[in-house]
């Protein structure tokens, strides 16, 4: 997760890539790390004016677990171009 502050408009933007630690109990993190990440992601999503996600499943997870309105979520395809 990355958080940005757009200096021109003063809006806060959060970039969420993955929320698999919430639904997958066999994840590599223990319960304390999952709890910590859950609090951090929830707080960042609630304070952000817009949230950028990598795909629709992450957007659905944000709506389902954090009750964030879909109007704040922007779905963007990640373009990793390496030469």
Secondary structure, 3 states (H helix, E strand, C coil): CEEEECCCCCCEEEEECCCHHHHCCCCCCCHHHHHHHHHHHHHHHHHCCEEEECCHHHHHHHHHHHCCCHHHEEECCCCCCCC
